[in-house]
């Protein structure tokens, strides 16, 4: 459904998912079904942004307690 960018299958998936172990997740998806279907068919993604934030948090956690802001900034500029 996601790879084929077909939001038409969302209703069928929700019906099946409600009776399975992911029923509570399916209920949450159903509450905001319009936004989910728009996200499925949209060509835009925030994956690059999320990846950069994850990388920044990883470096920050690795350096926790070891250095001040200047060393963190040097490491981020050096890694980029």
MORAUR-V189179 format. One record per pair of residues at least 4 apart in sequence whose ideal C-beta (glycine too) atoms are under 8 Angstrom apart, sorted by sequence separation. I is the first residue (numbers start at 1). J is the second residue. If there is no record, write none. Layout:
# MORAUR-V189179
i=<I,I>
j=<J,J>
This chain:
# MORAUR-V189179
i=<9,10,11,12,13,14,15,16,19,22,23,24,25,26,27,28,29,32,33,34,35,36,37,38,46,47,48,49,50,51,52,53,54,55,56,57,58,59,60,63,67,68,69,70,71,72,73,74,75,76,1,17,18,66,67,1,17,20,29,1,17,18,63,1,17,18,63,1,14,17,18,60,63,13,59,14,14,59,59,10,14,56,59,10,55,10,10,7,7,10,7,7,6,7,5,6,5,2,1>
j=<13,14,15,16,17,18,19,20,23,26,27,28,29,30,31,32,33,36,37,38,39,40,41,42,50,51,52,53,54,55,56,57,58,59,60,61,62,63,64,67,71,72,73,74,75,76,77,78,79,80,6,22,23,71,72,7,23,26,36,9,25,26,71,10,26,27,72,13,26,29,30,72,75,26,72,29,30,75,76,29,33,76,79,33,79,36,37,36,37,40,38,40,40,41,40,41,41,40,40>
